[in-house]
Amino acid sequence: MGGSNQLSAADAVSRLSSGALTAEALTRDCLDRMAERASVKAWTNLDPDHALAQARAADRAGRPGLLAGLPIGVKDVIDTFDMPTQHGSSIYKGNRPFADAACVALTRMAGGTILGKTVTTEFANRFPGATVHPHNPGHTPGGSSSGSAAGVADFQVPLGFGTQTGGSTIRPAAFCGVVGYKPSFGEFSRVGIKLQCQNLDTLGLICRNLDDIALMRAVLIEMPHRTIDRAAGAPRIGVCRTPLWDVADGVTHALIEGTAGRLSAAGAAVVEVEFAAPFRDIAAYHQRVFYYEAAHNYAYEHIEHRDQVSQVLLDTVLDPGAAIPLADYIEALEVAEAFRAHLDDLFREVDVLLTPSAPGEAPEGLGSTGNSAFNSTWTLSWAPCVTLPAGTGPKGLPLGVQLVGPRFADEKLLDAAAWVEAKLN
Amino acid sequence: MPIPEPHRLSAVEMAGHVEAGSLSAEAVVQSCLERIREREPVVRAWAHVAGDEALAAARASSPGSLMKGVPFGIKDIFDTADMPTGYGSPIYTGCRPAFQASAATLPRAAGGVLLGKTVTTEFANRHPGPTANPHDPGFTPGGSSSGSAAAVADFMVPLATGTQTGGSVIRPAAYCGVVGFKPSFNMFAPAGMHPNTETLDTIGIMARSVADIALFRAAMMAIPYDKPAMPERAPRLALCRTPHWDKAAPDGQAVLEDAANRLRAAGAEIVEAELPNACGNVSEVQNRHSYFEAPRNHAPERHRHEAQLSPALRHGRIEGGKKLTLDEFRAAWREADHMRAAAQDWAGNFDAILTLPAPGQAPRSLASTGDAIFNGLWTVLYMPCLTLPAGKGPDGLPVGVQLVGKRHADARLLDIGLWVESRLGAK
């Protein structure tokens, strides 16, 4: 056998369910790939015996549930009762939570297993973990969900959990050349996920196939499995350069414009969409909410363990965030609400927005996980986002395009993304 | 001259004495601990009291800090790294998180002394803990922030935190005869609060005066402390009976009408006003949110400890929540957005809304913490709420009134609250 680690989650599940594949064999293939590719450093505190024990238990139970023994990776800001949870910080070295996070428990209840914990930046913020880009170890994999993106891209696991407060799911998925998904805010429970920003934090998924997203939505929302409708037809597409278009490089400009042209030629109605004047500076309001809430939610680390917090987090987020006046924070919350209503209006004319996933290829160096200019606005908007792989850039590293749908229309976004994906390939 | 019974002082008075040198922070904490020792066998407000640690913290506290060593309690729904954290559930016996909630960290950083963890109902939901109403132990203190309300009312501690998803701060505060404050949604950082319903959970605080609420609020938010300012003119108040007036008991109705008359006599303009029509369904929207989230948020307990969940939770919100569809949940959120916008426009016509905090006095039972019918609507609307003691029920238990302000105008609501508190004269 061997090679089952290359299967998408949905394909693996159909083989697991039919008996063509055992959970143990799939888990072994994933573990073998990890051992072979340990230099990617996608995992933290990996316990292969525990992963195999879970897989064997799933096999013994007859691989029940929607996940039928599928192993998944869990970002290490998400609690697991049977594995350490360290939040990418020495403050939490050896921390063993009392309970699973809701998303982990729902995964197990659906018959999934937890392969291990994936590397996160410190507190899902800026200071990077050890993970490198699987296609070129001199480049960042993106972050903060670095290990989930690299592990999935490198075929070490079919699917990983990420979280996004700025751009932490979509950007690393795009950099690593895989599919990333941030759902509508409020649909996936956040219980047991380290809270950074109550108005922004969103549990996301990183995988290699759009069908995997539909499957995991059913698991995490405990709803019947609604598969993607590939006959839904061409969506109406709004090309959204965003007010930060100049942050993207020329390759990304050409990618978005070229993609718009191809989708139009393939039958989609394509129009240009711009934010109204009051929202040209919307990313700055995201930053204000982000810094203020992070400083207050990370008060314990900021105040009682300051010497163990990275200088970059102190200097760029926590100290400035703690200094933001309450009135400025409230203003940002109110602008964000108005922006959400504005987006609802924009979505009367189009079904999805086409926009960059990131400014370009994954940057060289491991000191920064890249720029979230093309993510933070959408996180603040609470709208669902998908990034799809879209070729490679001048250094041979992956590029992505991002599709954004109206809030609470995630199913239609996935249908549209499948249509776009078919035209990209 | 020694100060008798320092535990009966308000937090502002305690801080004033510490600053003046007429009381030490240690003496204040010692007095509160003695009160707890004396009364806890009856009231049962605490899940954990950290007496020695609190005395040490009081000795080390800075008279230059905002809180100057004044003690506070936190509901056992918040994580603490140096105390057990049980969420009111036997499942979490022995749980000691690695994290400390911001609701504990920020007041500690402001010089407050954390006295311990107060009793919560199971997961801040309905199944009650052992706490009794300090005015009469045959009556509920309300819930889910049962221990915080009872401890503050019984002079065990001057300040305590709670959480409100339906009516879990305002109702127990009213039942116990203290001041309860639920700020606008999300104003107190929620990190380390075990979620009940993420869309609604709001951290609130309790004290025995509006001035103490303002002090504790500043500590909870790490903002400069501005004393509430007495409004220059008497306020314009909307007397709002809500769509649930027929669910109010005669004593609740009578205390509200009486308070309105007294405030009118004191110069307030009282206008009868009802919520906009758009908000007619607001209590049902609150239930839909909570029910939908319950099975998902409680997945960890359902997966590994289902038998240790109370039947009330299992057969109530968890089973009920499984029956709701995703579209029903999405519609609840959309409807709530619409209601919030309508309520905000409406609330702008008044300085505050005057309404009921609970149907009446606390029910005579420890099996139920009472009805949140007069609270859930304001929680969904994300508006700041303040309850003040205003009268007595037929059994001599406290009955309060509730003031509600415009969303994000929390400090203004406290100013209005100070005026109402002074005119109602209840302490």
Chai-1 contact restraints between the chains, C-beta under 6 A:
chainA,res_idxA,chainB,res_idxB,connection_type,confidence,min_distance_angstrom,max_distance_angstrom,comment,restraint_id
A,Y92,B,A98,contact,1.0,0.0,6.0,A-B,restraint_1
A,N95,B,A98,contact,1.0,0.0,6.0,A-B,restraint_2
A,F98,B,C95,contact,1.0,0.0,6.0,A-B,restraint_3
A,A99,B,P300,contact,1.0,0.0,6.0,A-B,restraint_4
A,D100,B,P300,contact,1.0,0.0,6.0,A-B,restraint_5
A,A102,B,R296,contact,1.0,0.0,6.0,A-B,restraint_6
A,A102,B,N297,contact,1.0,0.0,6.0,A-B,restraint_7
A,A102,B,A299,contact,1.0,0.0,6.0,A-B,restraint_8
A,A105,B,A299,contact,1.0,0.0,6.0,A-B,restraint_9
A,A105,B,P300,contact,1.0,0.0,6.0,A-B,restraint_10
A,A105,B,H303,contact,1.0,0.0,6.0,A-B,restraint_11
A,L106,B,A299,contact,1.0,0.0,6.0,A-B,restraint_12
A,R108,B,H303,contact,1.0,0.0,6.0,A-B,restraint_13
A,M109,B,H303,contact,1.0,0.0,6.0,A-B,restraint_14
A,S189,B,R296,contact,1.0,0.0,6.0,A-B,restraint_15
A,S189,B,N297,contact,1.0,0.0,6.0,A-B,restraint_16
A,V191,B,P195,contact,1.0,0.0,6.0,A-B,restraint_17
A,V191,B,N297,contact,1.0,0.0,6.0,A-B,restraint_18
A,L195,B,A191,contact,1.0,0.0,6.0,A-B,restraint_19
A,Q198,B,N186,contact,1.0,0.0,6.0,A-B,restraint_20
A,Q198,B,P190,contact,1.0,0.0,6.0,A-B,restraint_21
A,I221,B,L326,contact,1.0,0.0,6.0,A-B,restraint_22
A,M223,B,L326,contact,1.0,0.0,6.0,A-B,restraint_23
A,H296,B,S102,contact,1.0,0.0,6.0,A-B,restraint_24
A,H296,B,A189,contact,1.0,0.0,6.0,A-B,restraint_25
A,N297,B,S102,contact,1.0,0.0,6.0,A-B,restraint_26
A,N297,B,A189,contact,1.0,0.0,6.0,A-B,restraint_27
A,N297,B,A191,contact,1.0,0.0,6.0,A-B,restraint_28
A,A299,B,S102,contact,1.0,0.0,6.0,A-B,restraint_29
A,A299,B,T105,contact,1.0,0.0,6.0,A-B,restraint_30
A,A299,B,L106,contact,1.0,0.0,6.0,A-B,restraint_31
A,Y300,B,Q100,contact,1.0,0.0,6.0,A-B,restraint_32
A,Y300,B,T105,contact,1.0,0.0,6.0,A-B,restraint_33
A,I303,B,T105,contact,1.0,0.0,6.0,A-B,restraint_34
A,I303,B,A109,contact,1.0,0.0,6.0,A-B,restraint_35
A,L326,B,I223,contact,1.0,0.0,6.0,A-B,restraint_36
A,I330,B,H408,contact,1.0,0.0,6.0,A-B,restraint_37
A,F408,B,R330,contact,1.0,0.0,6.0,A-B,restraint_38
